């Protein structure tokens, strides 16, 4: 498993997918260290140690490269979510950016409203996103939501739902600030540690479940996705928060 993981790390490294490569290097190194502990052959141990040392050196180089890109405002990572792909729940997608220093989150999405689009309710997606923040290792204190008003009779339902989410978050010590714009069209999520995530479909990249009691209805990691692209930037490369 360790050899396969570092092999994947090297492939990602060669493809300039450095953030993903770094994660694989770190996982592969941990697995190889376990192999060294279990190996009694000294010659094999020495070969493993030499390889581990090489991988650790490369991982450190990648760390420095990523940090320099962040400082220079050049960091950009792109994730392509294929049609019907699974394993892209909010926790999996955002966890590496939700470091312990995150206390404030900005969500800009024009469609956080009770509008019926192919039987998908975007307000529930926003609620799931908020639940993810509540469970995250960071201590989020404030969430800023910028969206657009629903049309017609849907506005009342939208306001009721958002107020309910706001009240529920307050029970966890989190303030939800809600603003509306009639001209908003971009979709992005920003954290106050400097990360910005732009998703082509916003939070609504999951397909409709087959039924209320089908696998994937509750666990978004098991829910098939629509094809979309996720772009990750550091805010020095974009607008300031």
C-alpha positions as CSV (number, residue, x, y, z in Angstrom):
1,X,0.0,0.0,0.0
2,X,2.9,2.4,0.8
3,X,4.6,1.7,-2.5
4,X,1.3,2.3,-4.4
5,X,0.7,5.5,-2.5
6,X,4.1,7.0,-3.2
7,X,3.8,5.9,-6.9
8,X,0.6,7.9,-7.1
9,X,2.4,10.8,-5.4
10,X,5.1,10.7,-8.0
11,X,2.5,10.7,-10.8
12,X,0.7,13.7,-9.3
13,X,4.1,15.4,-8.8
14,X,5.0,15.0,-12.5
15,X,1.5,16.3,-13.4
16,X,2.2,19.5,-11.3
17,X,-0.7,18.6,-9.0
18,X,1.4,19.5,-6.1
19,X,-1.2,19.7,-3.3
20,X,-2.6,16.3,-4.0
21,X,0.9,15.0,-4.5
22,X,2.0,16.2,-1.1
23,X,-0.9,14.4,0.6
24,X,0.1,11.2,-1.1
25,X,3.7,11.6,-0.2
26,X,2.8,12.1,3.4
27,X,0.5,9.1,3.5
28,X,3.0,6.9,1.6
29,X,5.8,7.9,4.0
30,X,3.7,6.9,7.0
31,X,2.9,3.6,5.5
32,X,6.5,2.9,4.6
33,X,7.7,3.7,8.1
34,X,5.3,1.1,9.4
35,X,6.9,-1.4,7.0
36,X,10.4,-0.5,8.3
37,X,9.3,-1.2,11.8
38,X,8.0,-4.6,10.9
39,X,11.0,-5.6,8.7
40,X,13.8,-7.6,10.3
41,X,16.1,-7.7,7.3
42,X,18.6,-4.9,7.8
43,X,19.4,-4.6,4.1
44,X,15.7,-4.1,3.3
45,X,15.4,-1.6,6.2
46,X,18.3,0.4,4.7
47,X,16.7,0.5,1.3
48,X,13.4,1.6,2.7
49,X,15.1,4.3,4.8
50,X,16.9,5.6,1.8
51,X,13.6,5.8,-0.2
52,X,11.8,7.4,2.7
53,X,14.5,10.0,3.0
54,X,14.2,10.8,-0.7
55,X,10.4,11.1,-0.5
56,X,10.6,13.3,2.7
57,X,13.0,15.6,0.9
58,X,10.7,15.9,-2.1
59,X,7.7,16.5,0.2
60,X,9.5,19.3,1.9
61,X,10.4,20.8,-1.5
62,X,6.7,20.7,-2.5
63,X,5.7,22.3,0.8
64,X,8.1,25.2,0.2
65,X,6.9,25.5,-3.4
66,X,3.3,25.7,-2.4
67,X,4.0,28.3,0.3
68,X,6.0,30.4,-2.1
69,X,3.1,30.3,-4.6
70,X,0.7,31.4,-1.8
71,X,3.0,34.3,-0.8
72,X,3.5,35.3,-4.5
73,X,-0.3,35.1,-5.1
74,X,0.1,32.4,-7.7
75,X,-1.5,29.4,-6.0
76,X,-4.2,27.7,-8.1
77,X,-5.4,24.1,-7.7
78,X,-8.2,22.7,-9.9
79,X,-10.3,19.7,-9.2
80,X,-12.5,18.1,-11.9
81,X,-15.5,16.3,-10.6
82,X,-16.6,13.8,-13.3
83,X,-20.3,13.0,-14.1
84,X,-21.7,10.5,-11.6
85,X,-18.5,10.6,-9.5
86,X,-18.9,9.9,-5.8
87,X,-16.8,10.7,-2.7
88,X,-17.1,14.5,-3.0
89,X,-19.1,15.3,0.1
90,X,-18.5,18.7,1.6
91,X,-16.2,17.3,4.3
92,X,-13.9,15.7,1.7
93,X,-13.9,18.7,-0.5
94,X,-13.2,21.4,2.1
95,X,-11.4,19.7,5.0
96,X,-7.8,20.6,4.0
97,X,-8.7,24.3,3.9
98,X,-10.6,24.4,7.2
99,X,-7.5,24.8,9.4
100,X,-7.9,25.5,13.1
101,X,-7.5,29.3,12.6
102,X,-10.7,29.6,10.5
103,X,-13.3,31.6,12.4
104,X,-15.2,33.4,9.5
105,X,-16.7,32.1,6.3
106,X,-18.2,33.9,3.3
107,X,-20.6,32.1,1.0
108,X,-21.7,33.8,-2.2
109,X,-24.3,31.8,-4.2
110,X,-27.3,33.3,-6.0
111,X,-29.4,30.1,-5.6
112,X,-29.6,29.5,-1.8
113,X,-33.3,29.6,-2.0
114,X,-36.4,27.3,-2.0
115,X,-36.5,27.2,-5.8
116,X,-37.4,23.9,-7.4
117,X,-34.7,22.9,-9.9
118,X,-35.0,19.2,-11.0
119,X,-36.3,18.5,-7.5
120,X,-33.1,19.7,-5.8
121,X,-33.5,22.1,-2.9
122,X,-30.4,24.3,-2.5
123,X,-31.4,25.5,1.0
124,X,-30.8,21.9,2.2
125,X,-27.3,21.9,0.6
126,X,-26.5,25.1,2.5
127,X,-27.7,23.5,5.7
128,X,-25.5,20.5,5.1
129,X,-22.6,22.9,4.5
130,X,-23.3,24.6,7.8
131,X,-23.4,21.3,9.6
132,X,-20.0,20.5,8.1
133,X,-18.6,23.7,9.6
134,X,-20.1,23.0,13.0
135,X,-18.3,19.6,13.0
136,X,-15.0,20.9,11.6
137,X,-11.9,21.1,13.8
138,X,-11.9,24.9,13.4
139,X,-14.0,27.2,15.6
140,X,-16.2,29.1,13.1
141,X,-17.9,32.1,14.8
142,X,-19.5,33.9,11.8
143,X,-20.9,32.8,8.4
144,X,-21.8,35.5,5.8
145,X,-24.3,34.5,3.2
146,X,-24.9,36.6,0.1
147,X,-27.6,35.2,-2.2
148,X,-30.7,36.4,-4.2
149,X,-34.3,36.5,-3.2
150,X,-36.6,33.7,-4.3
151,X,-39.4,34.6,-6.7
152,X,-43.0,35.0,-5.9
153,X,-44.4,32.9,-3.0
154,X,-41.1,31.1,-2.6
155,X,-39.6,34.2,-0.9
156,X,-41.6,33.5,2.3
157,X,-40.4,29.9,2.4
158,X,-36.8,31.0,1.7
159,X,-36.8,33.6,4.6
160,X,-38.4,31.2,7.0
161,X,-35.8,28.5,6.2
162,X,-32.9,30.8,6.5
163,X,-34.1,32.2,9.8
164,X,-34.4,28.7,11.1
165,X,-30.9,27.9,10.0
166,X,-29.7,31.2,11.6
167,X,-31.4,30.3,14.9
168,X,-30.1,26.8,14.9
169,X,-26.5,28.0,14.3
170,X,-26.8,30.4,17.2
171,X,-27.2,27.4,19.5
172,X,-23.7,26.5,18.5
173,X,-22.3,30.0,19.0
174,X,-22.2,30.8,15.3
175,X,-23.7,34.0,13.8
176,X,-25.2,33.8,10.4
177,X,-25.4,37.2,8.5
178,X,-27.7,37.1,5.5
179,X,-27.6,39.6,2.7
180,X,-29.4,39.7,-0.7
181,X,-28.4,40.9,-4.1
182,X,-30.3,41.1,-7.3
183,X,-27.2,41.2,-9.5
184,X,-25.1,38.4,-7.9
185,X,-24.0,35.7,-10.3
186,X,-20.6,34.4,-9.1
187,X,-20.4,31.5,-6.8
188,X,-17.5,31.3,-4.3
189,X,-16.7,30.3,-0.7
190,X,-13.9,32.1,1.3
191,X,-12.3,31.4,4.6
192,X,-10.5,33.9,6.7
193,X,-7.3,31.9,6.6
194,X,-6.9,33.0,3.0
195,X,-8.4,30.2,0.9
196,X,-11.0,30.8,-1.8
197,X,-13.0,28.0,-3.5
198,X,-15.0,28.5,-6.7
199,X,-17.3,25.7,-7.7
200,X,-18.9,25.9,-11.1
201,X,-22.2,24.7,-9.7
202,X,-21.8,26.3,-6.3
203,X,-23.0,24.0,-3.5
204,X,-25.5,22.3,-5.9
205,X,-23.2,19.8,-7.6
206,X,-25.0,16.7,-6.3
207,X,-27.6,14.7,-8.3
208,X,-31.1,14.0,-7.1
209,X,-31.2,10.8,-5.0
210,X,-33.3,8.0,-6.4
211,X,-35.6,8.1,-3.3
212,X,-35.8,9.3,0.3
213,X,-34.6,5.9,1.4
214,X,-31.8,5.3,-1.2
215,X,-28.1,5.2,-0.4
216,X,-26.7,8.7,-0.8
217,X,-29.8,10.5,0.4
218,X,-28.2,11.4,3.8
219,X,-24.5,10.8,3.1
220,X,-23.3,13.1,0.4
221,X,-20.0,11.1,0.0
222,X,-22.2,8.4,-1.5
223,X,-24.3,10.8,-3.7
224,X,-23.4,10.9,-7.5
225,X,-22.3,14.3,-8.7
226,X,-22.9,16.4,-11.7
227,X,-19.8,17.2,-13.7
228,X,-18.2,20.4,-12.5
229,X,-14.9,22.1,-11.8
230,X,-13.6,23.3,-8.5
231,X,-10.9,26.0,-8.5
232,X,-9.0,26.8,-5.3
233,X,-7.0,30.0,-4.9
234,X,-5.2,31.9,-2.2
235,X,-6.8,35.3,-1.7
236,X,-3.5,37.1,-2.4
237,X,-4.2,36.1,-6.0
238,X,-7.8,37.3,-5.9
239,X,-9.8,40.0,-4.3
240,X,-9.4,40.8,-0.6
241,X,-12.1,39.7,1.8
